[in-house]
């Protein structure tokens, strides 16, 4: 049963209020859906890679047993499917395992979220800069 226009409007208003009130939580919720979609696409890429291997091997076996050059197309197609599937699987797997990011409201800047150890995933130099700012702001 679809939502009415009024219910849809209220839901969108609640989503905007949540994003404005707690952007980190809203980003985490959006990120989990995106992560699962990327993992699903990566798994489809792996399945495509296996299908490509099967096509390649079928073509090689058929060409070897029958000696027909026309079946070479199956092997070439299998290789192309393997190549494309490997690209898709690796691309989406990297996106799925990338660190979470938070988009600040009213800003185009995307900043990495802090990991459970409290360190930023952006690197050593950023941590040093943060320490320097804290020392300078504390008046030492």
Secondary structure, DSSP 4 states (H G I P E B T S, - for coil): -PPPHHHHHHHHHHHHHHHHH-HHHHHHHHHHHHHHHHHHHHHHHHHHHHHHHHHHHHHHHHHHHH--GGGHHHHHHHHHHHHHHHHHHHHHHHHHHSPPEEEPTT---EEEPB-TTS-BTT-HHHHHHHHHHHHHHHT-
